């Protein structure tokens, strides 16, 4: 049943669907004290870690929000320092932070990584050394890390939006792309090779003294599910194994045949591509296969993305409010580093969410009972809203449950949908 509203675009009465809140049952298992887990594992590996008193040890820190990353890193810092090493932090984030040393230091500070908080220096530079070439790709490494007597790699393992081989986001990617700074990131992304991270990681470990890695696995709520201290010869194994686990627990939009998917916000703090295509689930134009995608609208940027709208090209529709917030320098710098230029394209821009919904409802191909979903972002999918036409599918899915009554479509003063 459709609910009527007073909006009348082009002189016609528009009818809006009713919505219902849905709860998705997600994996919530977690490590209550991951820093302690890291400390215990490091102690067990102590005899296998070859660094001497006075050795300078570079510890990588990335540009993604990762739960408990500060205490986990602090546990590594304390372990090395207590045993006589001289640890320091190195931003390992490719071209992020505007591809400047200052910008990358600022990114770390936003996540709580300061010299005062960790008690060690942060050596931020975009200078790199060329290690060689792999599969036709020049391989670079941060100059400070290259000069150190040892390197520790810390990263979360999860599916990636571009790299689709058995090795995706994880310890190898941190070596190949993160520590490669802008030159390394540009080289890997522009190669067009999506299954090369493991090979490059192997090459880097053969050239520089990587001591160990700390792999982090998160649950469906982006909490720490498990941590593992691994020696360099197990980097491939942990990346390959845990990416499968991560994909299994990753929340997804559980519908495919949709007339419109609405994402309230996007940003670099949500995903490296603004919106995680693994979470959305249906093919977007960032994919090279060219499949037709579900119409997707994104309404706003997060405050933490600070104008970086990489991934906006994934959407078909957006709002004037979002476009006004775009920092083109930050966005284009990031887009050019990935080599996926369509990720920076501006989609059809309308004045409000209401205008987008009206456009979809007015399309001749959309049925009288439209199938729509609205999510906050691709990180938060425990609750979302769907139109009434999707209720039968919700009721047949054991992972989903209805979480409230049917609600009429209502708009606030900015013409955004509000559910009350």
KEKE-3310 file (N, C-alpha, C; in steps of 0.2 Angstrom, whole numbers, plus 5000, padded with zeros to 4 digits):
npx = (5004:5003:5008:5001:5008:5011:5019:5021:5028:5031:5018:5011:5003:5012:5015:5021:5030:5028:5038:5049:5058:5073:5082:5098:5105:5121:5139:5146:5157:5172:5188:5192:5202:5213:5226:5233:5233:5241:5253:5255:5257:5269:5278:5279:5285:5297:5311:5312:5313:5324:5332:5343:5349:5347:5344:5336:5319:5306:5289:5274:5260:5243:5231:5217:5203:5204:5199:5205:5218:5227:5230:5235:5246:5254:5257:5266:5276:5280:5285:5296:5304:5306:5315:5326:5326:5324:5310:5300:5287:5280:5271:5261:5253:5251:5246:5238:5231:5233:5244:5256:5269:5266:5252:5250:5255:5245:5234:5237:5237:5223:5218:5223:5237:5251:5266:5267:5257:5261:5274:5285:5295:5288:5291:5288:5288:5288:5298:5306:5314:5320:5317:5317:5310:5294:5285:5284:5281:5288:5295:5294:5300:5297:5309:5314:5310:5317:5330:5330:5334:5325:5308:5291:5275:5259:5242:5225:5216:5206:5193:5196:5192:5197:5209:5208:5213:5219:5226:5222:5217:5228:5243:5253:5248:5250:5264:5267:5259:5256:5268:5275:5272:5267:5273:5274:5261:5255:5261:5258:5243:5241:5246:5236:5235:5228:5231:5243:5249:5253:5265:5273:5274:5282:5294:5298:5300:5311:5321:5322:5323:5310:5303:5291:5274:5258:5242:5226:5209:5192:5175:5158:5154:5164:5173:5187:5190:5199:5217:5233:5250:5262:5276:5287:5287:5274:5265:5258:5250:5242:5235:5228:5220:5212:5206:5195:5188:5185:5177:5166:5160:5157:5145:5131:5122:5107:5099:5096:5089:5084:5075:5081:5095:5099:5111:5116:5127:5145:5163:5181:5183:5174:5176:5190:5186:5176:5163:5160:5162:5161:5152:5141:5138:5132:5137:5147:5152:5165:5170:5178:5171:5159:5146:5128:5122:5113:5103:5110:5111:5119:5120:5127:5143:5154:5159:5173:5179:5183:5180:5185:5180:5182:5176:5164:5160:5155:5141:5125:5116:5117:5117:5115:5120:5130:5139:5144:5152:5164:5181:5191:5205:5210:5202:5204:5218:5218:5210:5218:5229:5224:5221:5209:5199:5186:5181:5180:5171:5157:5140:5123:5116:5105:5093:5089:5086:5073:5070:5078:5071:5059:5062:5066:5054:5046:5050:5046:5050:5049:5040:5024:5024:5038:5055:5065:5080:5087:5102:5113:5127:5141:5147:5139:5127:5118:5105:5093:5082:5069:5057:5040:5038:5048:5046:5041:5053:5062:5055:5058:5071:5083:5092:5088:5076:5060:5059:5050:5035:5026:5030:5025:5031:5040:5046:5059:5063:5074:5071:5074:5072:5063:5061:5048)
npy = (4994:5011:5027:5043:5059:5077:5082:5088:5086:5093:5096:5085:5073:5065:5049:5040:5027:5016:5013:5002:4998:4988:4975:4968:4953:4951:4947:4947:4944:4946:4952:4956:4963:4967:4973:4967:4954:4955:4958:4946:4937:4942:4940:4927:4925:4930:4925:4922:4934:4945:4958:4970:4978:4996:4996:5004:5004:5004:5007:5003:5014:5016:5025:5022:5021:5010:4999:5000:5002:5011:5007:4994:4997:5003:4993:4986:4996:4997:4984:4983:4994:4991:4980:4986:4991:5005:5012:5019:5029:5027:5035:5025:5026:5027:5039:5046:5059:5071:5068:5074:5076:5083:5083:5069:5067:5074:5067:5055:5061:5063:5051:5048:5046:5053:5060:5063:5054:5041:5041:5040:5045:5052:5049:5057:5058:5060:5055:5042:5026:5017:5000:4990:4981:4973:4962:4971:4983:4997:4996:5004:5011:5019:5030:5032:5021:5012:5014:5009:4997:4987:4983:4984:4978:4983:4980:4980:4966:4963:4962:4971:4985:4986:4978:4961:4948:4934:4940:4954:4968:4971:4964:4963:4972:4984:4984:4985:4996:5005:5008:5012:5025:5040:5038:5024:5019:5025:5018:5005:5005:5011:5001:4992:4979:4967:4957:4957:4960:4951:4945:4957:4960:4949:4951:4964:4960:4952:4961:4970:4971:4965:4963:4957:4955:4962:4957:4961:4957:4961:4961:4961:4973:4982:4980:4974:4958:4948:4946:4944:4940:4938:4930:4935:4926:4921:4930:4930:4919:4923:4934:4929:4919:4926:4936:4929:4926:4938:4943:4934:4939:4952:4965:4966:4973:4965:4963:4962:4965:4980:4996:5007:5012:5020:5030:5038:5044:5046:5043:5045:5040:5030:5021:5016:5019:5028:5023:5006:4994:4981:4979:4985:4977:4974:4976:4990:5005:5006:4994:4984:4976:4980:4978:4981:4991:4992:5007:5020:5031:5045:5055:5064:5070:5064:5072:5069:5065:5077:5084:5076:5067:5055:5041:5046:5044:5032:5033:5036:5046:5062:5075:5093:5098:5089:5090:5104:5103:5096:5095:5098:5096:5087:5076:5074:5071:5059:5051:5051:5044:5031:5027:5024:5033:5036:5036:5049:5056:5067:5063:5063:5077:5083:5094:5089:5075:5071:5075:5066:5054:5057:5058:5044:5037:5043:5037:5027:5013:5009:5000:5001:4998:5002:4995:4999:5004:5011:5016:5021:5022:5013:5006:5005:4994:4987:4991:4997:5004:4999:4998:4994:4984:4975:4968:4954:4947:4951:4944:4931:4929:4922:4930:4942:4954:4962:4978:4986:4997:5000:5014:5030:5040:5054:5071:5082:5099:5101:5093:5080:5062:5058:5047:5044)
npz = (5000:4996:5003:5003:4999:5000:4991:4974:4961:4945:4943:4946:4957:4969:4975:4989:4996:5010:5025:5034:5049:5049:5057:5056:5060:5067:5067:5083:5091:5100:5105:5121:5126:5116:5116:5126:5122:5111:5117:5125:5115:5108:5118:5118:5106:5107:5107:5093:5087:5079:5084:5091:5105:5105:5091:5078:5076:5064:5065:5057:5053:5048:5038:5040:5050:5063:5075:5092:5088:5093:5107:5103:5095:5104:5113:5105:5104:5117:5120:5111:5115:5129:5127:5123:5110:5098:5095:5082:5074:5058:5046:5035:5022:5009:4997:5005:5016:5009:5002:5008:5020:5031:5031:5032:5045:5052:5050:5057:5070:5071:5074:5086:5087:5092:5096:5110:5115:5112:5116:5107:5093:5078:5062:5048:5031:5013:5006:4997:4994:4980:4978:4968:4955:4952:4942:4932:4939:4948:4964:4979:4995:5011:5016:5029:5035:5028:5031:5044:5057:5058:5054:5058:5054:5055:5053:5048:5042:5028:5015:4999:4989:4976:4974:4970:4972:4980:4990:4999:5007:5020:5029:5018:5009:5016:5016:5002:4997:5007:5014:5003:5000:4991:4978:4977:4979:4968:4958:4960:4959:4947:4938:4935:4939:4949:4957:4964:4976:4986:4979:4978:4991:4996:4989:4995:5008:5006:5004:5014:5032:5039:5054:5061:5060:5064:5063:5061:5064:5062:5068:5064:5068:5067:5078:5087:5083:5083:5085:5079:5080:5069:5060:5047:5036:5037:5032:5020:5022:5033:5028:5017:5023:5033:5026:5020:5031:5036:5025:5027:5039:5037:5036:5025:5011:5010:4999:4981:4969:4967:4967:4971:4981:4995:5003:5017:5021:5016:5016:5019:5031:5032:5022:5011:4998:5000:5000:5005:4993:4994:5004:5000:4990:4977:4960:4956:4946:4948:4947:4934:4926:4920:4923:4925:4938:4954:4955:4964:4977:4986:5000:5008:5015:5027:5042:5046:5034:5028:5017:5007:4994:4987:4978:4975:4963:4962:4964:4957:4959:4968:4981:4981:4992:4996:4986:4987:4998:4994:4993:4981:4978:4988:4985:4971:4972:4979:4970:4958:4963:4964:4952:4947:4939:4937:4950:4955:4948:4947:4951:4944:4950:4962:4971:4983:4995:4993:4980:4973:4976:4971:4957:4955:4958:4948:4937:4923:4923:4936:4948:4955:4968:4975:4977:4989:4999:5013:5021:5034:5032:5025:5035:5046:5048:5056:5058:5047:5034:5025:5011:5010:5001:5002:5013:5013:5009:5020:5030:5026:5028:5039:5045:5046:5054:5057:5064:5070:5067:5052:5043:5037:5023:5027:5027:5032:5035:5027:5016:5018:5021:5035:5049:5059)
capx = (5000:5007:5005:5001:5011:5008:5024:5018:5033:5029:5011:5008:5003:5017:5014:5027:5030:5029:5045:5050:5065:5075:5088:5102:5109:5128:5144:5148:5162:5177:5194:5190:5209:5218:5233:5236:5234:5247:5259:5257:5260:5275:5283:5280:5289:5303:5317:5313:5313:5331:5334:5348:5349:5349:5342:5330:5313:5300:5282:5269:5253:5240:5226:5211:5201:5204:5197:5210:5224:5232:5233:5239:5253:5257:5259:5272:5281:5283:5289:5302:5308:5308:5320:5332:5326:5322:5305:5297:5281:5280:5265:5261:5246:5251:5245:5233:5234:5235:5251:5261:5272:5262:5245:5250:5255:5239:5229:5238:5234:5216:5217:5226:5244:5255:5273:5266:5253:5265:5281:5290:5295:5284:5295:5284:5291:5286:5304:5306:5319:5318:5320:5318:5304:5291:5279:5284:5279:5293:5293:5297:5299:5298:5316:5315:5309:5322:5336:5330:5337:5319:5301:5285:5269:5252:5236:5218:5215:5199:5192:5197:5187:5201:5213:5203:5216:5219:5229:5219:5220:5232:5250:5256:5246:5254:5271:5267:5256:5256:5275:5277:5270:5263:5275:5272:5254:5253:5264:5254:5237:5241:5248:5230:5236:5224:5233:5250:5251:5257:5271:5277:5276:5287:5300:5300:5303:5317:5325:5322:5322:5304:5303:5285:5268:5252:5236:5220:5203:5187:5169:5153:5153:5171:5177:5192:5188:5205:5224:5238:5257:5265:5282:5286:5285:5267:5261:5254:5245:5237:5231:5224:5215:5208:5201:5189:5184:5182:5171:5160:5157:5156:5138:5130:5115:5105:5095:5099:5084:5081:5074:5085:5098:5101:5117:5115:5134:5151:5169:5187:5183:5170:5180:5195:5182:5170:5157:5163:5158:5160:5147:5135:5137:5131:5143:5147:5156:5172:5172:5180:5167:5154:5139:5123:5122:5107:5103:5113:5111:5123:5117:5131:5150:5155:5164:5180:5182:5186:5180:5188:5174:5184:5171:5157:5158:5151:5134:5121:5113:5119:5114:5119:5123:5136:5144:5146:5157:5169:5188:5193:5212:5210:5198:5208:5224:5217:5208:5223:5233:5221:5221:5202:5197:5179:5179:5180:5166:5151:5134:5117:5115:5098:5093:5088:5084:5066:5070:5080:5066:5054:5064:5065:5047:5043:5052:5041:5052:5049:5034:5020:5027:5045:5059:5071:5083:5091:5107:5117:5133:5143:5150:5133:5122:5114:5099:5092:5075:5067:5050:5035:5038:5053:5044:5041:5060:5064:5052:5060:5078:5084:5097:5084:5070:5057:5060:5045:5029:5026:5030:5024:5037:5040:5052:5061:5064:5079:5068:5077:5067:5064:5057:5045)
capy = (5000:5017:5032:5049:5065:5083:5085:5087:5088:5094:5097:5078:5071:5060:5044:5038:5020:5016:5010:4999:4997:4981:4973:4963:4949:4952:4944:4952:4941:4951:4951:4961:4967:4965:4975:4962:4948:4956:4958:4939:4934:4945:4937:4920:4925:4934:4922:4922:4941:4947:4965:4971:4984:5002:4996:5008:5000:5007:5003:5007:5016:5018:5030:5020:5020:5003:4999:4998:5003:5015:5002:4988:4999:5005:4987:4984:5000:4995:4978:4984:4998:4987:4976:4990:4994:5012:5012:5026:5027:5029:5035:5020:5027:5029:5046:5050:5065:5076:5067:5078:5074:5086:5080:5062:5068:5077:5061:5051:5064:5063:5044:5048:5045:5058:5058:5063:5049:5035:5042:5039:5050:5050:5052:5058:5060:5057:5052:5035:5023:5012:4993:4986:4980:4967:4962:4978:4988:4999:4995:5009:5010:5025:5031:5031:5013:5008:5015:5006:4990:4983:4985:4980:4980:4983:4982:4976:4961:4963:4963:4977:4987:4986:4972:4955:4942:4930:4944:4960:4973:4967:4966:4964:4979:4989:4985:4987:5002:5010:5011:5015:5032:5041:5034:5017:5018:5027:5013:4999:5006:5012:4995:4989:4972:4967:4951:4957:4962:4945:4945:4963:4959:4944:4955:4968:4956:4949:4966:4974:4967:4965:4958:4954:4959:4962:4957:4963:4955:4964:4958:4965:4980:4985:4979:4969:4951:4944:4949:4939:4942:4934:4931:4937:4920:4919:4936:4928:4914:4926:4938:4924:4916:4931:4940:4925:4926:4945:4943:4931:4942:4958:4966:4968:4975:4958:4963:4963:4968:4986:5002:5013:5011:5027:5030:5044:5048:5043:5047:5041:5037:5025:5016:5019:5022:5032:5018:5000:4991:4974:4980:4987:4970:4974:4979:4997:5006:5006:4987:4984:4971:4984:4976:4986:4992:4995:5014:5022:5039:5046:5061:5069:5068:5064:5077:5067:5065:5084:5086:5070:5063:5049:5036:5049:5042:5025:5034:5038:5052:5065:5081:5099:5099:5085:5093:5110:5101:5093:5098:5095:5095:5081:5071:5072:5068:5052:5047:5050:5039:5024:5026:5023:5040:5037:5037:5056:5059:5069:5060:5067:5081:5086:5098:5086:5068:5071:5076:5060:5049:5059:5056:5037:5035:5045:5033:5022:5006:5008:4998:5005:4996:5002:4992:5004:5003:5017:5014:5027:5021:5006:5003:5004:4990:4983:4993:5001:5005:4996:5000:4989:4979:4971:4965:4947:4945:4951:4939:4924:4929:4921:4935:4949:4954:4968:4981:4992:4997:5003:5022:5034:5044:5061:5075:5087:5106:5101:5088:5073:5058:5056:5041:5045)
capz = (5000:4995:5007:4999:5002:4997:4986:4968:4956:4938:4943:4947:4964:4970:4980:4992:4999:5018:5026:5040:5051:5049:5061:5054:5065:5065:5072:5088:5095:5100:5110:5125:5127:5111:5117:5130:5117:5107:5122:5127:5109:5107:5123:5116:5100:5109:5105:5086:5085:5079:5085:5096:5109:5101:5085:5077:5073:5061:5066:5052:5055:5042:5038:5041:5057:5065:5082:5096:5085:5097:5112:5100:5093:5111:5116:5101:5106:5124:5119:5108:5120:5135:5126:5121:5104:5098:5090:5080:5070:5051:5042:5030:5020:5002:4995:5009:5020:5004:4999:5011:5026:5036:5030:5035:5052:5054:5049:5063:5076:5072:5077:5093:5086:5093:5100:5117:5117:5111:5119:5102:5088:5072:5056:5042:5025:5007:5002:4996:4990:4975:4980:4962:4951:4952:4938:4929:4944:4952:4971:4983:5002:5014:5017:5036:5037:5024:5035:5051:5057:5058:5052:5061:5050:5058:5048:5048:5036:5026:5008:4996:4983:4970:4974:4971:4972:4987:4995:4998:5012:5026:5030:5012:5006:5020:5014:4995:4995:5012:5015:4996:5000:4985:4972:4978:4978:4961:4954:4960:4957:4939:4934:4934:4942:4955:4961:4964:4983:4989:4976:4980:4999:4996:4987:5000:5014:5004:5003:5020:5038:5042:5060:5062:5058:5069:5059:5065:5061:5065:5068:5060:5071:5067:5084:5086:5084:5084:5083:5078:5079:5064:5058:5040:5032:5037:5030:5015:5025:5037:5023:5013:5027:5037:5021:5019:5037:5036:5021:5030:5045:5035:5035:5018:5010:5009:4993:4975:4965:4970:4963:4973:4987:4998:5008:5020:5021:5014:5018:5020:5038:5032:5018:5007:4992:5003:5002:5003:4988:4997:5009:4996:4987:4970:4956:4955:4940:4949:4944:4927:4922:4917:4925:4927:4945:4957:4956:4971:4979:4992:5002:5012:5017:5034:5044:5046:5028:5027:5010:5002:4991:4983:4978:4974:4956:4963:4965:4951:4961:4974:4982:4980:4999:4996:4981:4990:5003:4991:4992:4975:4978:4992:4981:4965:4973:4981:4965:4954:4966:4963:4944:4945:4938:4938:4957:4956:4944:4950:4948:4944:4957:4963:4977:4990:4995:4991:4973:4971:4977:4966:4951:4954:4958:4942:4931:4920:4924:4943:4949:4959:4975:4974:4982:4991:5005:5016:5026:5036:5029:5024:5041:5051:5045:5060:5057:5041:5033:5018:5009:5012:4996:5004:5019:5013:5009:5026:5034:5024:5029:5046:5047:5047:5057:5057:5071:5071:5063:5045:5044:5031:5021:5029:5025:5036:5032:5021:5012:5019:5024:5042:5051:5066)
cpx = (5004:5003:5006:5005:5010:5013:5021:5023:5030:5021:5007:5008:5008:5015:5020:5025:5030:5035:5044:5057:5067:5081:5091:5106:5116:5133:5147:5154:5168:5182:5193:5197:5214:5225:5236:5237:5240:5253:5260:5260:5267:5280:5284:5285:5296:5310:5318:5313:5321:5332:5338:5346:5351:5347:5336:5325:5307:5294:5277:5262:5249:5235:5219:5209:5200:5203:5203:5217:5229:5235:5237:5246:5257:5260:5266:5277:5284:5287:5296:5307:5310:5314:5326:5332:5324:5316:5303:5292:5282:5273:5265:5254:5246:5251:5240:5236:5236:5242:5257:5263:5268:5255:5245:5251:5249:5233:5230:5236:5227:5214:5220:5234:5248:5261:5272:5262:5257:5272:5286:5290:5290:5288:5291:5288:5288:5292:5304:5312:5317:5321:5321:5311:5301:5285:5278:5282:5285:5291:5297:5295:5300:5306:5318:5315:5315:5329:5336:5332:5331:5313:5296:5279:5263:5247:5230:5218:5207:5198:5193:5193:5191:5205:5208:5206:5215:5222:5226:5221:5223:5239:5254:5254:5249:5261:5271:5264:5257:5263:5278:5276:5267:5266:5274:5265:5252:5255:5260:5247:5236:5243:5242:5230:5232:5226:5240:5253:5255:5264:5276:5279:5282:5294:5302:5303:5310:5323:5326:5321:5315:5304:5297:5279:5262:5246:5230:5213:5197:5180:5164:5152:5159:5174:5182:5190:5194:5212:5229:5245:5260:5272:5282:5284:5278:5262:5256:5248:5239:5232:5226:5218:5210:5204:5195:5185:5181:5176:5165:5156:5155:5148:5137:5123:5112:5100:5098:5095:5081:5080:5079:5088:5101:5106:5117:5122:5139:5157:5175:5187:5178:5173:5185:5192:5176:5164:5160:5159:5157:5154:5140:5133:5135:5136:5142:5152:5163:5175:5173:5176:5161:5147:5135:5122:5115:5108:5105:5113:5115:5121:5122:5138:5150:5160:5171:5183:5185:5186:5182:5182:5176:5178:5164:5155:5155:5143:5131:5118:5116:5115:5118:5123:5130:5142:5147:5152:5164:5176:5191:5201:5213:5207:5202:5215:5224:5215:5214:5228:5231:5221:5214:5199:5190:5176:5178:5175:5160:5145:5129:5116:5109:5098:5092:5087:5077:5066:5073:5075:5060:5056:5064:5058:5043:5045:5047:5043:5051:5041:5030:5022:5034:5049:5065:5073:5087:5095:5110:5123:5135:5146:5144:5127:5118:5107:5098:5084:5074:5059:5046:5036:5043:5052:5044:5048:5063:5062:5055:5068:5079:5089:5094:5078:5067:5058:5056:5039:5031:5026:5029:5030:5035:5046:5053:5061:5069:5077:5072:5072:5068:5059:5054:5038)
cpy = (5006:5023:5039:5054:5071:5085:5083:5090:5088:5094:5090:5076:5065:5055:5041:5031:5021:5012:5007:4998:4990:4980:4967:4959:4949:4948:4949:4949:4945:4949:4957:4966:4965:4967:4970:4955:4949:4955:4951:4936:4936:4941:4930:4919:4928:4931:4921:4929:4944:4955:4966:4978:4990:5002:5000:5004:5004:5003:5007:5008:5019:5023:5028:5020:5012:5003:4997:4999:5006:5010:4996:4991:5001:4999:4985:4989:4999:4989:4979:4989:4995:4983:4979:4993:5002:5013:5019:5024:5030:5029:5030:5021:5030:5037:5050:5056:5071:5075:5071:5075:5077:5084:5073:5062:5070:5071:5056:5054:5064:5056:5043:5046:5051:5056:5058:5057:5042:5035:5040:5044:5047:5054:5051:5061:5057:5054:5045:5032:5018:5005:4989:4986:4973:4967:4968:4984:4990:4999:5000:5008:5017:5025:5030:5024:5009:5009:5012:4999:4985:4986:4981:4983:4979:4985:4977:4972:4961:4964:4970:4978:4986:4979:4965:4949:4939:4935:4951:4965:4969:4969:4967:4970:4985:4990:4988:4994:5007:5013:5013:5022:5033:5038:5027:5015:5020:5021:5007:5000:5007:5006:4991:4981:4972:4961:4951:4959:4957:4945:4951:4962:4954:4947:4960:4965:4953:4954:4970:4970:4968:4960:4954:4958:4958:4962:4957:4961:4958:4961:4963:4972:4984:4985:4974:4962:4946:4947:4943:4942:4937:4935:4932:4932:4918:4925:4934:4924:4918:4931:4934:4921:4921:4935:4936:4926:4933:4946:4940:4935:4949:4959:4968:4970:4968:4958:4965:4967:4974:4991:5007:5011:5018:5026:5037:5048:5043:5047:5042:5037:5031:5019:5020:5022:5025:5028:5011:4996:4983:4974:4981:4980:4969:4978:4986:4999:5006:4999:4988:4980:4974:4982:4982:4986:4994:5003:5016:5029:5039:5054:5066:5066:5068:5070:5075:5066:5071:5085:5081:5066:5058:5044:5039:5046:5035:5027:5036:5045:5055:5071:5087:5100:5095:5088:5099:5108:5098:5097:5094:5092:5088:5075:5069:5069:5061:5048:5046:5044:5032:5022:5024:5030:5041:5038:5044:5059:5061:5066:5065:5071:5085:5090:5095:5078:5067:5071:5070:5055:5050:5057:5048:5035:5037:5041:5027:5015:5004:5005:5002:5004:4996:4998:4996:5002:5009:5015:5021:5027:5014:5003:5001:5000:4985:4985:4997:5001:5002:4998:4993:4983:4974:4967:4957:4944:4945:4945:4932:4923:4928:4926:4942:4948:4961:4971:4987:4992:5000:5011:5025:5038:5051:5064:5080:5094:5106:5096:5082:5069:5057:5051:5042:5043)
cpz = (5000:5000:5003:5003:4998:4992:4979:4962:4949:4938:4944:4955:4965:4976:4983:4996:5007:5019:5033:5042:5051:5054:5058:5059:5063:5070:5077:5093:5094:5106:5114:5127:5122:5112:5121:5126:5113:5111:5124:5121:5107:5112:5121:5110:5101:5106:5097:5083:5085:5079:5091:5100:5105:5094:5084:5073:5071:5062:5061:5055:5049:5043:5038:5049:5058:5073:5086:5093:5089:5103:5109:5098:5099:5113:5112:5103:5112:5124:5117:5113:5126:5134:5122:5114:5104:5093:5088:5075:5063:5048:5036:5026:5013:5001:5000:5013:5015:5001:5002:5018:5032:5037:5033:5043:5056:5055:5055:5069:5077:5075:5083:5093:5086:5097:5107:5119:5117:5114:5114:5097:5082:5066:5050:5037:5019:5003:5002:4993:4985:4977:4973:4958:4951:4947:4934:4933:4948:4960:4975:4991:5005:5017:5024:5038:5034:5028:5042:5051:5057:5057:5055:5057:5054:5053:5049:5041:5034:5018:5005:4990:4976:4969:4975:4971:4979:4992:4994:5003:5018:5026:5023:5009:5010:5018:5006:4993:5001:5013:5008:4995:4993:4979:4972:4976:4971:4957:4954:4957:4949:4935:4932:4936:4949:4960:4962:4971:4986:4986:4978:4987:5000:4994:4992:5006:5012:5004:5010:5026:5042:5048:5061:5060:5064:5064:5064:5061:5065:5064:5064:5062:5071:5074:5083:5088:5086:5082:5083:5076:5074:5061:5050:5035:5032:5035:5025:5018:5029:5033:5020:5017:5030:5032:5020:5025:5038:5031:5023:5035:5043:5033:5028:5017:5007:5003:4987:4970:4968:4965:4965:4980:4989:5003:5011:5020:5019:5016:5019:5026:5038:5028:5013:5000:4994:5005:5000:4999:4990:5001:5005:4992:4980:4966:4955:4949:4941:4947:4937:4923:4918:4918:4927:4935:4947:4957:4963:4972:4986:4994:5005:5013:5024:5036:5044:5040:5025:5020:5004:5000:4986:4983:4976:4967:4956:4963:4958:4953:4968:4975:4982:4987:4999:4992:4983:4995:5000:4990:4986:4975:4982:4988:4975:4966:4975:4975:4960:4956:4965:4956:4942:4944:4939:4945:4959:4952:4948:4947:4947:4950:4957:4970:4983:4989:4992:4983:4970:4971:4972:4959:4950:4954:4951:4936:4929:4922:4932:4945:4954:4967:4974:4979:4983:4998:5007:5021:5028:5032:5028:5030:5046:5048:5049:5059:5051:5039:5026:5017:5010:5007:4997:5010:5019:5013:5016:5031:5032:5026:5037:5049:5048:5051:5057:5064:5072:5067:5056:5046:5037:5030:5023:5028:5030:5032:5026:5016:5012:5022:5031:5044:5058:5066)
residu = (UNK:UNK:UNK:UNK:UNK:UNK:UNK:UNK:UNK:UNK:UNK:UNK:UNK:UNK:UNK:UNK:UNK:UNK:UNK:UNK:UNK:UNK:UNK:UNK:UNK:UNK:UNK:UNK:UNK:UNK:UNK:UNK:UNK:UNK:UNK:UNK:UNK:UNK:UNK:UNK:UNK:UNK:UNK:UNK:UNK:UNK:UNK:UNK:UNK:UNK:UNK:UNK:UNK:UNK:UNK:UNK:UNK:UNK:UNK:UNK:UNK:UNK:UNK:UNK:UNK:UNK:UNK:UNK:UNK:UNK:UNK:UNK:UNK:UNK:UNK:UNK:UNK:UNK:UNK:UNK:UNK:UNK:UNK:UNK:UNK:UNK:UNK:UNK:UNK:UNK:UNK:UNK:UNK:UNK:UNK:UNK:UNK:UNK:UNK:UNK:UNK:UNK:UNK:UNK:UNK:UNK:UNK:UNK:UNK:UNK:UNK:UNK:UNK:UNK:UNK:UNK:UNK:UNK:UNK:UNK:UNK:UNK:UNK:UNK:UNK:UNK:UNK:UNK:UNK:UNK:UNK:UNK:UNK:UNK:UNK:UNK:UNK:UNK:UNK:UNK:UNK:UNK:UNK:UNK:UNK:UNK:UNK:UNK:UNK:UNK:UNK:UNK:UNK:UNK:UNK:UNK:UNK:UNK:UNK:UNK:UNK:UNK:UNK:UNK:UNK:UNK:UNK:UNK:UNK:UNK:UNK:UNK:UNK:UNK:UNK:UNK:UNK:UNK:UNK:UNK:UNK:UNK:UNK:UNK:UNK:UNK:UNK:UNK:UNK:UNK:UNK:UNK:UNK:UNK:UNK:UNK:UNK:UNK:UNK:UNK:UNK:UNK:UNK:UNK:UNK:UNK:UNK:UNK:UNK:UNK:UNK:UNK:UNK:UNK:UNK:UNK:UNK:UNK:UNK:UNK:UNK:UNK:UNK:UNK:UNK:UNK:UNK:UNK:UNK:UNK:UNK:UNK:UNK:UNK:UNK:UNK:UNK:UNK:UNK:UNK:UNK:UNK:UNK:UNK:UNK:UNK:UNK:UNK:UNK:UNK:UNK:UNK:UNK:UNK:UNK:UNK:UNK:UNK:UNK:UNK:UNK:UNK:UNK:UNK:UNK:UNK:UNK:UNK:UNK:UNK:UNK:UNK:UNK:UNK:UNK:UNK:UNK:UNK:UNK:UNK:UNK:UNK:UNK:UNK:UNK:UNK:UNK:UNK:UNK:UNK:UNK:UNK:UNK:UNK:UNK:UNK:UNK:UNK:UNK:UNK:UNK:UNK:UNK:UNK:UNK:UNK:UNK:UNK:UNK:UNK:UNK:UNK:UNK:UNK:UNK:UNK:UNK:UNK:UNK:UNK:UNK:UNK:UNK:UNK:UNK:UNK:UNK:UNK:UNK:UNK:UNK:UNK:UNK:UNK:UNK:UNK:UNK:UNK:UNK:UNK:UNK:UNK:UNK:UNK:UNK:UNK:UNK:UNK:UNK:UNK:UNK:UNK:UNK:UNK:UNK:UNK:UNK:UNK:UNK:UNK:UNK:UNK:UNK:UNK:UNK:UNK:UNK:UNK:UNK:UNK:UNK:UNK:UNK:UNK:UNK:UNK:UNK:UNK:UNK:UNK:UNK:UNK:UNK:UNK:UNK:UNK:UNK:UNK:UNK:UNK:UNK:UNK:UNK:UNK:UNK:UNK:UNK:UNK:UNK:UNK:UNK:UNK:UNK:UNK:UNK:UNK:UNK:UNK:UNK:UNK:UNK:UNK:UNK:UNK:UNK:UNK:UNK:UNK:UNK:UNK)
# end
